[in-house]
Amino acid sequence: MKPNIIYIYADDLGRGMLSCYGQSKFSTPNIDRIASQGMRFMRAYGASICAPARASLLTGQHDAHAGRWTFNRAGIYDHLTRGSLDLDQVYEVVNNTGIRPRRDGLFLASALRDAGYFTGQIGKLEWGFSTSDEEIRMHGWMYHYGYYDHLQCHGYYPPYLFENGDRIDIPGNTRDDFGAGAYGSFPEGRIDHDSNGRAVHSQDLYDARIVEFLNTHKDEPFFLYHPSQLPHGPAYFPDVYPEIVADSDLNPAEKEFASMVIRLDKTVGVILAEVERLGLDDRTIIMFASDNGHQLYYEVEGRTRCDKDLVGNVLDNVTSKFYSDTCGDIYDGNDGMAGLKTTNWEGGVRVPFLVRWPGVVPAGVVSEHLIANYDTLATLAQIAGNPAPADATDGISFLPALEGESDAPEHDYIVYASQFGPCLVTRDGWKLRLFLNLAEANSFGLFGVWLSELGSAVQYQLYYLPDDYREERNVADQHPDLLVKLRGSLLKECDGNFIHGTPQAHFAMCNIDSA
């Protein structure tokens, strides 16, 4: 029988938040078990923010192309919550915004469905920022349960979720904001612990559906995708775990954020235990990853900030950038790398990636194999026996690397987008980073310009990551020929325009008033 596949996708989880990647303030034993019994990747790349990362994962195409897919605005379903639109009207907006999926299109779920798998998705659904039952089914999901709107995912106490297109009301959860906490800096007085309207945590709901799914489909090959909300902020977890509550080095917001990571680890424990109880352990692949790099949801003025260092210098993301040690992140959530979510520094895009497959993936292996999230479709399709056509995906299957092949096929380079522009990272560790001044880059008129005419609208930086983990030494002036070569490759991947390598280029406006 084909192996079952479970893919657990964390939200805004920097790899430094996991003890298997070096976290020392608390432990994540269940996630660590995947690493110790399988393979831990050190050069795995997601994207710089949520929607592009998820679109790239589900389509197998990187996020610097022109016109392959779009994402829409979040908050559309607030109209449903407040009664200003009914569900059919919300669907009308979502299903007519942006580039729509083809019914015969290739997606992660459709590739596995067509290979004989029962496909299920439980959690923060699709790439959004708002989705619909029709869209989810067109992507190949045979069962789904969770949120249709990513803005609502900022709260963990949903008054309703969706199951296969049906609205499921959650008794006791009554808050229109889905129980979200406050944004911005989090001194102690701003943490909202009012339990009124917050009865059932969304992760508890997911856990129950995950266990039900595993039991229902234990006798057939299944693909279960669990995109959790955790640990996306605002930091909110009222019952701080005992292993963190007594740590006097941590402030309340930091304790709550750590508890959100620990809560995710406990879900991984539920999955591992249920797979073992059902006798599925030896024929089930478990993958664990995150969409993008670390983000600070526990800022406190004078202690840690994402936009300035501890002495007050504003970070410009050209010559200065976020580091845990200079900006006060007690967790070092980006694992000592530069930058955070939304940036194109390594800390914004390099993610945890773990694979456990008893009898196939060697235990305890640490891999330097270069992979991107858009490799997942090609990999899982090959495992399922339904290889993706080479021209249908940007990905390369890393199944040979999982099987321990020393000469496994690998990208010459991977690419990704960000608000500052696209980046390219080569197999041997060179990184070309762009910094785009979008105000200037968008002002060149109807017929564009030559690269040589871009001037200050774009800055190029070149780093050699094996010797410069923190991206402190821009060596572009020392390697002009290499810079030109990599720039040409990156421009090709951006389909001729570096602006395609920004999330802004893939946003689709929708015809709806503000919620």
C-alpha positions as CSV (number, residue, x, y, z in Angstrom):
1,M,0.0,0.0,0.0
2,K,1.1,3.5,-0.7
3,P,2.4,5.4,2.3
4,N,0.1,7.8,4.1
5,I,1.3,11.4,4.2
6,I,0.8,14.0,6.9
7,Y,2.0,17.5,6.4
8,I,2.0,19.9,9.4
9,Y,2.4,23.6,8.5
10,A,3.2,26.1,11.2
11,D,2.4,29.8,10.9
12,D,5.2,32.3,11.4
13,L,7.3,29.8,13.2
14,G,11.0,30.7,13.1
15,R,13.2,27.6,13.3
16,G,14.9,29.0,16.3
17,M,11.7,28.5,18.3
18,L,12.2,24.7,18.2
19,S,14.6,22.9,20.5
20,C,15.8,20.7,17.7
21,Y,17.1,23.9,16.1
22,G,18.6,25.2,19.3
23,Q,15.8,26.8,21.4
24,S,16.9,26.7,25.1
25,K,14.2,28.5,27.0
26,F,11.7,25.7,26.5
27,S,11.5,22.4,24.6
28,T,9.4,21.0,21.8
29,P,9.8,17.3,22.4
30,N,7.2,16.0,19.9
31,I,8.5,18.1,17.0
32,D,12.0,17.1,18.1
33,R,11.0,13.5,17.8
34,I,10.3,14.0,14.1
35,A,13.8,15.3,13.7
36,S,15.5,12.6,15.8
37,Q,13.7,9.8,14.0
38,G,14.0,11.4,10.6
39,M,15.8,14.2,8.7
40,R,16.3,17.8,9.6
41,F,17.0,20.3,6.8
42,M,19.2,23.3,7.3
43,R,18.7,24.9,3.9
44,A,14.9,24.9,3.5
45,Y,13.2,28.0,2.2
46,G,9.6,29.1,2.5
47,A,8.5,32.6,1.5
48,S,8.6,36.0,3.2
49,I,4.9,36.1,4.1
50,C,1.9,33.9,4.5
51,A,-0.2,33.9,1.3
52,P,2.7,33.6,-1.2
53,A,4.2,30.8,0.8
54,R,1.0,28.8,0.8
55,A,0.3,29.5,-2.9
56,S,3.8,28.3,-3.7
57,L,3.4,25.2,-1.6
58,L,0.0,24.3,-3.1
59,T,0.9,25.1,-6.8
60,G,4.5,24.0,-6.9
61,Q,5.5,27.4,-8.4
62,H,7.7,30.0,-6.8
63,D,6.3,33.4,-5.9
64,A,8.4,35.6,-8.2
65,H,6.5,34.7,-11.4
66,A,4.2,37.0,-13.3
67,G,0.6,36.0,-13.4
68,R,0.6,32.4,-12.2
69,W,-1.7,33.0,-9.2
70,T,-3.0,35.9,-7.1
71,F,-4.2,36.4,-3.5
72,N,-7.0,38.6,-2.4
73,R,-7.7,40.7,0.6
74,A,-8.4,39.4,4.1
75,G,-11.5,40.3,6.1
76,I,-14.1,39.6,3.4
77,Y,-15.8,37.1,5.8
78,D,-16.3,39.9,8.4
79,H,-19.3,40.8,6.3
80,L,-20.7,37.4,6.9
81,T,-20.0,37.7,10.6
82,R,-21.8,41.1,10.9
83,G,-24.6,40.1,8.6
84,S,-23.9,42.7,5.8
85,L,-23.5,39.9,3.3
86,D,-24.8,36.4,3.2
87,L,-22.6,33.4,2.3
88,D,-23.6,33.3,-1.3
89,Q,-22.7,37.0,-1.7
90,V,-19.3,36.4,0.0
91,Y,-18.7,33.5,-2.4
92,E,-19.6,35.7,-5.3
93,V,-16.8,38.1,-4.3
94,V,-14.2,35.5,-3.6
95,N,-14.9,33.3,-6.7
96,N,-14.6,36.3,-9.0
97,T,-11.5,37.9,-7.7
98,G,-8.0,37.4,-9.2
99,I,-6.7,34.4,-11.2
100,R,-9.0,31.5,-10.7
101,P,-7.9,27.9,-10.6
102,R,-8.6,25.7,-13.6
103,R,-10.6,22.6,-13.0
104,D,-7.8,20.5,-14.7
105,G,-5.0,22.5,-13.0
106,L,-2.2,20.8,-11.1
107,F,-2.2,21.4,-7.3
108,L,-0.7,19.5,-4.4
109,A,-4.0,17.9,-3.4
110,S,-5.2,17.2,-6.9
111,A,-1.9,15.4,-7.7
112,L,-2.4,13.1,-4.7
113,R,-6.1,12.7,-5.2
114,D,-5.5,11.5,-8.8
115,A,-2.9,9.0,-7.4
116,G,-5.6,7.4,-5.3
117,Y,-5.2,9.3,-2.0
118,F,-8.1,10.6,0.1
119,T,-7.1,14.3,0.6
120,G,-8.0,16.3,3.7
121,Q,-7.1,19.8,4.9
122,I,-7.8,20.9,8.5
123,G,-6.9,24.4,9.8
124,K,-6.0,27.7,8.1
125,L,-7.4,26.9,4.7
126,E,-5.7,27.5,1.3
127,W,-3.6,30.6,0.5
128,G,-6.2,33.2,0.8
129,F,-6.4,35.6,2.1
130,S,-10.0,34.6,1.7
131,T,-11.2,31.4,0.0
132,S,-14.4,29.4,-0.7
133,D,-15.7,25.9,-0.8
134,E,-15.6,25.9,-4.6
135,E,-12.0,27.0,-4.7
136,I,-10.9,24.4,-2.2
137,R,-12.6,21.6,-4.1
138,M,-11.0,22.7,-7.4
139,H,-7.6,22.4,-5.7
140,G,-8.3,18.7,-5.1
141,W,-9.4,18.6,-1.5
142,M,-12.0,15.9,-0.7
143,Y,-12.5,17.0,2.9
144,H,-11.8,20.3,4.6
145,Y,-12.5,21.9,7.9
146,G,-11.4,25.3,9.2
147,Y,-11.2,29.0,8.5
148,Y,-12.0,30.6,5.1
149,D,-10.5,34.0,6.0
150,H,-7.0,34.6,7.2
151,L,-7.8,37.8,9.1
152,Q,-10.1,35.8,11.3
153,C,-7.2,33.4,11.9
154,H,-5.6,36.1,14.1
155,G,-8.1,34.9,16.7
156,Y,-8.2,31.5,18.2
157,Y,-11.9,31.4,19.4
158,P,-14.0,31.2,16.2
159,P,-17.7,31.7,16.5
160,Y,-17.9,29.5,13.3
161,L,-15.8,27.4,11.0
162,F,-16.5,25.7,7.7
163,E,-16.7,22.0,7.0
164,N,-17.0,21.0,3.3
165,G,-18.7,24.3,2.6
166,D,-21.1,24.2,5.5
167,R,-20.9,26.8,8.3
168,I,-20.4,25.1,11.7
169,D,-21.2,27.4,14.6
170,I,-19.0,26.9,17.7
171,P,-21.1,27.2,21.0
172,G,-19.6,29.6,23.5
173,N,-17.4,31.4,21.0
174,T,-19.3,34.7,20.5
175,R,-16.7,37.3,19.7
176,D,-16.9,39.0,16.2
177,D,-13.1,39.4,16.3
178,F,-12.7,35.6,16.8
179,G,-11.1,36.2,20.2
180,A,-8.1,38.0,18.8
181,G,-5.7,39.8,21.2
182,A,-4.3,43.3,20.7
183,Y,-1.7,44.2,18.1
184,G,1.4,46.3,18.6
185,S,3.6,46.3,21.6
186,F,2.5,44.1,24.5
187,P,3.2,45.5,27.9
188,E,1.5,43.5,30.6
189,G,-1.5,45.8,30.8
190,R,-2.6,45.3,27.2
191,I,-2.9,41.5,27.3
192,D,-6.6,40.8,27.2
193,H,-7.6,37.7,29.2
194,D,-11.3,38.2,29.3
195,S,-12.8,34.7,28.9
196,N,-16.2,36.0,27.9
197,G,-16.9,34.7,24.4
198,R,-13.8,32.6,24.4
199,A,-14.9,29.1,25.2
200,V,-13.2,26.7,22.7
201,H,-9.7,27.1,21.3
202,S,-9.4,26.5,17.6
203,Q,-6.4,24.1,18.0
204,D,-8.6,21.9,20.2
205,L,-11.2,21.8,17.4
206,Y,-8.5,20.9,14.9
207,D,-7.1,18.1,17.1
208,A,-10.5,16.5,17.3
209,R,-11.1,16.6,13.5
210,I,-7.5,15.3,12.9
211,V,-8.1,12.3,15.1
212,E,-11.5,11.7,13.5
213,F,-9.9,11.9,10.0
214,L,-7.1,9.4,10.9
215,N,-9.6,6.9,12.2
216,T,-12.0,7.3,9.3
217,H,-9.3,6.9,6.6
218,K,-6.9,4.5,8.3
219,D,-7.7,1.7,5.8
220,E,-6.9,3.7,2.6
221,P,-4.0,5.9,1.5
222,F,-4.6,9.4,2.8
223,F,-3.0,12.8,2.6
224,L,-3.7,15.0,5.6
225,Y,-2.6,18.6,5.4
226,H,-2.8,20.5,8.7
227,P,-2.0,24.3,8.3
228,S,-2.2,25.4,11.9
229,Q,-2.6,29.1,12.9
230,L,0.0,28.6,15.6
231,P,2.0,30.5,16.6
232,H,0.8,33.5,14.6
233,G,0.1,36.5,16.8
234,P,-1.2,38.4,18.5
235,A,0.4,36.6,21.4
236,Y,-2.5,35.1,23.3
237,F,-2.6,32.0,25.4
238,P,-4.3,32.5,28.8
239,D,-3.1,29.2,30.3
240,V,0.7,29.5,30.2
241,Y,2.3,26.1,30.4
242,P,4.0,25.0,33.7
243,E,7.3,24.5,32.0
244,I,7.5,28.2,31.1
245,V,5.4,30.0,33.8
246,A,8.1,30.2,36.5
247,D,10.9,31.6,34.2
248,S,11.7,35.0,35.7
249,D,13.7,36.0,32.6
250,L,10.5,36.2,30.5
251,N,7.7,38.8,30.5
252,P,4.0,37.8,30.2
253,A,3.8,38.2,26.4
254,E,7.0,36.1,25.9
255,K,5.5,33.4,28.1
256,E,2.3,33.4,26.2
257,F,4.1,33.2,22.8
258,A,6.2,30.3,24.0
259,S,3.0,28.5,25.2
260,M,1.6,28.9,21.7
261,V,4.6,27.1,20.3
262,I,4.3,24.4,23.0
263,R,0.6,24.1,22.2
264,L,1.5,23.3,18.5
265,D,4.0,20.8,19.7
266,K,1.3,19.0,21.7
267,T,-0.8,18.7,18.5
268,V,2.2,17.0,16.9
269,G,2.2,14.7,19.9
270,V,-1.5,13.9,19.4
271,I,-0.8,13.0,15.7
272,L,2.2,10.8,16.5
273,A,0.3,9.0,19.2
274,E,-2.8,8.4,17.1
275,V,-0.8,7.2,14.1
276,E,1.0,4.7,16.4
277,R,-2.2,3.6,18.1
278,L,-3.8,2.9,14.7
279,G,-0.8,0.8,13.6
280,L,0.0,3.2,10.8
281,D,3.5,4.2,12.1
282,D,5.6,2.2,9.6
283,R,3.7,3.4,6.5
284,T,3.1,7.1,7.3
285,I,5.3,10.0,6.3
286,I,5.2,13.0,8.6
287,M,6.5,16.3,7.4
288,F,6.7,19.5,9.5
289,A,7.5,22.9,8.1
290,S,6.6,26.6,8.5
291,D,5.4,29.1,5.9
292,N,7.9,31.8,6.5
293,G,10.5,33.0,9.1
294,H,10.1,34.3,12.6
295,Q,8.0,37.3,13.7
296,L,8.0,39.2,17.0
297,Y,4.5,39.1,18.6
298,Y,5.9,39.9,22.0
299,E,7.4,43.4,21.6
300,V,7.8,45.4,24.7
301,E,9.1,49.0,24.5
302,G,12.7,49.1,25.8
303,R,13.1,45.3,25.6
304,T,12.7,44.2,22.0
305,R,11.6,45.8,18.8
306,C,11.5,44.6,15.2
307,D,12.0,48.1,13.6
308,K,15.0,49.4,15.7
309,D,17.8,48.1,17.8
310,L,18.2,48.4,21.6
311,V,19.9,51.8,21.4
312,G,17.2,53.3,19.2
313,N,18.7,53.1,15.7
314,V,16.0,52.6,13.1
315,L,16.6,49.6,10.8
316,D,16.6,50.5,7.1
317,N,17.0,46.9,5.8
318,V,19.8,48.1,3.5
319,T,22.8,48.7,5.7
320,S,21.1,47.7,9.0
321,K,18.7,44.9,9.8
322,F,17.2,42.9,12.7
323,Y,19.4,40.6,14.7
324,S,18.2,38.9,17.9
325,D,21.2,40.0,19.9
326,T,21.1,43.7,18.9
327,C,17.3,44.0,19.0
328,G,16.6,42.0,22.1
329,D,14.8,38.8,21.1
330,I,15.3,36.5,24.1
331,Y,14.3,33.5,22.1
332,D,16.5,34.1,19.1
333,G,13.6,32.9,17.0
334,N,15.3,33.4,13.7
335,D,18.2,31.2,14.8
336,G,20.9,33.9,14.6
337,M,20.1,34.9,11.1
338,A,19.3,38.4,9.9
339,G,15.8,39.7,9.5
340,L,12.2,38.7,10.2
341,K,9.0,37.8,8.4
342,T,8.3,40.0,5.3
343,T,11.9,40.7,4.7
344,N,14.3,39.0,2.2
345,W,17.0,38.4,4.8
346,E,17.6,34.7,5.6
347,G,15.6,35.0,8.9
348,G,12.5,35.9,7.0
349,V,12.5,33.0,4.7
350,R,14.7,30.1,5.9
351,V,12.3,27.7,7.8
352,P,12.3,24.5,9.8
353,F,11.8,21.4,7.7
354,L,11.6,17.9,9.1
355,V,10.7,14.6,7.6
356,R,10.0,11.3,9.4
357,W,9.5,8.1,7.4
358,P,10.4,4.9,9.3
359,G,12.3,2.5,7.2
360,V,13.1,4.9,4.4
361,V,14.4,8.2,5.8
362,P,17.5,7.6,7.9
363,A,17.1,8.6,11.6
364,G,18.9,11.7,13.0
365,V,20.2,13.0,9.7
366,V,21.0,16.7,9.3
367,S,20.8,17.7,5.7
368,E,22.4,20.6,3.8
369,H,20.4,19.7,0.7
370,L,18.9,22.9,-0.8
371,I,15.1,22.8,-0.9
372,A,12.2,25.2,-1.3
373,N,8.5,24.8,-0.4
374,Y,7.7,24.7,-4.1
375,D,9.5,21.3,-4.2
376,T,6.8,19.7,-2.0
377,L,4.4,19.0,-4.8
378,A,7.0,17.3,-7.0
379,T,8.2,15.3,-4.0
380,L,4.8,14.1,-2.8
381,A,3.6,13.4,-6.3
382,Q,6.6,11.1,-6.9
383,I,6.0,9.4,-3.6
384,A,2.4,8.8,-4.6
385,G,3.3,7.3,-7.9
386,N,1.9,10.2,-10.0
387,P,5.0,12.3,-10.9
388,A,4.3,15.9,-11.8
389,P,5.1,16.9,-15.4
390,A,8.5,18.7,-15.5
391,D,7.0,21.8,-17.1
392,A,4.1,22.1,-14.6
393,T,6.1,22.9,-11.5
394,D,9.3,24.8,-10.5
395,G,10.0,22.1,-8.0
396,I,12.5,19.3,-7.9
397,S,11.6,16.1,-6.0
398,F,13.8,15.7,-3.0
399,L,12.7,12.1,-2.5
400,P,16.2,10.8,-3.5
401,A,17.6,13.1,-0.7
402,L,15.2,11.6,1.8
403,E,16.3,8.1,0.7
404,G,19.9,9.1,1.5
405,E,21.3,9.4,-2.1
406,S,24.5,11.3,-1.9
407,D,24.1,12.7,-5.5
408,A,20.4,13.5,-5.2
409,P,19.2,16.1,-7.8
410,E,19.3,19.6,-6.4
411,H,18.4,23.1,-7.6
412,D,21.2,25.2,-9.1
413,Y,19.4,28.0,-7.3
414,I,16.1,28.8,-5.6
415,V,14.2,32.1,-5.7
416,Y,11.7,33.9,-3.6
417,A,9.9,37.2,-3.4
418,S,9.6,39.8,-0.6
419,Q,8.3,43.3,0.0
420,F,11.9,44.6,-0.7
421,G,12.3,42.6,-3.9
422,P,13.3,39.1,-5.0
423,C,16.3,37.0,-4.0
424,L,18.3,34.1,-5.5
425,V,20.3,31.6,-3.4
426,T,22.6,29.1,-5.2
427,R,23.4,25.5,-4.4
428,D,26.9,26.5,-3.3
429,G,25.7,29.3,-1.1
430,W,25.8,32.6,-3.0
431,K,22.9,34.9,-2.4
432,L,21.8,37.8,-4.6
433,R,19.6,40.2,-2.7
434,L,17.6,43.0,-4.2
435,F,16.3,46.1,-2.5
436,L,13.7,47.8,-4.6
437,N,12.5,51.3,-4.1
438,L,9.0,50.7,-5.4
439,A,8.1,54.3,-5.6
440,E,10.9,54.8,-8.2
441,A,10.6,51.4,-9.8
442,N,6.9,52.1,-10.7
443,S,7.6,55.5,-12.2
444,F,9.3,54.6,-15.4
445,G,6.4,55.1,-17.8
446,L,4.6,52.9,-20.3
447,F,7.5,51.2,-22.0
448,G,9.8,50.5,-19.0
449,V,13.6,51.0,-18.9
450,W,16.8,49.0,-19.4
451,L,18.4,47.5,-16.3
452,S,21.2,50.1,-16.6
453,E,18.6,52.8,-16.3
454,L,17.1,51.6,-13.0
455,G,19.6,53.7,-11.0
456,S,18.7,54.0,-7.3
457,A,15.4,52.2,-7.8
458,V,17.2,49.0,-7.2
459,Q,20.2,48.0,-5.1
460,Y,22.0,44.7,-5.5
461,Q,23.7,42.9,-2.6
462,L,25.8,39.7,-2.8
463,Y,26.5,37.5,0.2
464,Y,28.4,34.2,0.5
465,L,26.3,32.5,3.2
466,P,28.7,29.6,4.1
467,D,31.1,32.2,5.4
468,D,28.6,34.9,6.3
469,Y,25.6,33.4,8.1
470,R,24.4,36.8,9.4
471,E,24.7,38.5,6.0
472,E,27.0,41.2,7.3
473,R,29.5,41.4,4.3
474,N,28.1,42.6,1.0
475,V,30.7,41.5,-1.5
476,A,28.9,42.7,-4.7
477,D,31.8,45.0,-5.7
478,Q,34.3,42.1,-5.4
479,H,32.4,39.8,-7.8
480,P,30.9,41.9,-10.6
481,D,30.8,39.0,-13.1
482,L,29.0,36.7,-10.7
483,L,26.6,39.5,-9.8
484,V,25.7,40.0,-13.5
485,K,25.2,36.3,-14.0
486,L,23.0,35.8,-11.0
487,R,21.0,39.0,-11.8
488,G,20.2,37.5,-15.3
489,S,19.0,34.3,-13.8
490,L,16.9,36.1,-11.2
491,L,15.4,38.4,-13.9
492,K,14.5,35.3,-16.0
493,E,12.7,33.8,-13.0
494,C,10.8,37.0,-12.4
495,D,9.6,36.7,-16.0
496,G,11.4,39.9,-17.1
497,N,10.4,42.3,-14.3
498,F,11.9,42.4,-10.8
499,I,8.6,43.9,-9.5
500,H,7.0,40.4,-10.0
501,G,9.3,39.4,-7.1
502,T,7.2,41.4,-4.6
503,P,3.9,40.2,-3.0
504,Q,2.4,43.5,-4.0
505,A,2.4,42.3,-7.7
506,H,0.2,39.3,-6.8
507,F,-2.5,41.1,-4.9
508,A,-5.9,41.1,-6.5
509,M,-8.3,43.9,-5.6
510,C,-11.9,42.9,-5.0
511,N,-15.1,44.7,-5.5
512,I,-16.2,45.1,-1.9
513,D,-16.5,47.9,0.6
514,S,-14.3,47.9,3.8
515,A,-15.7,45.5,6.3
